[in-house]
Structures are given as C-alpha cells and as structure tokens.
Amino acid sequence: MTTESEQLYDVVIYEIATHKIETVVGKDMHREKGHFNAERRLETVLPRLNDRYNAEIVEAGKFGQGDVLP
C-alpha cells in the first residue's frame, strides 16, 4: 500500500478543446517533496503553453500520450 508521501504523479500537457494528452512532461514525481517535483514542473510548463493547451498533475501511470482526460 502506498502512503500519500510515497504517491507519485505525472505532469501532462493536453489540448483544451478535446482534453487529449499531447505529451507527458514529468513522470513518477513526488507532488511537493524534493527539488524535482510535480508542482515545480507544472509551474515551469504552464507559462510556455499557448491558448490551445493546458497542463495538469495526474496520478502516475494513469494517463499517457493520446489518452483523453475526463
């Protein structure tokens, strides 16, 4: 069983209109712990996206490129 502190996350970029994932920009990252974490990756990615795309933190391994977010 995984505790919350051990839970890992991915950061994905998706197209807003379709919610289709274009790419995974961070894999198997802690949410906040450590220097390379999902929150920091999200903060780095968001300003670089144009109006068609957004990024989100999701549970690790749950979604991949081409999948559609709910």
Secondary structure as UniProt FT lines:
FT   TURN            4..6
FT   STRAND          9..15
FT   TURN            16..18
FT   STRAND          20..29
FT   HELIX           38..45
FT   HELIX           46..48
FT   TURN            51..52
FT   STRAND          53..59
FT   TURN            60..62
FT   TURN            65..66
//
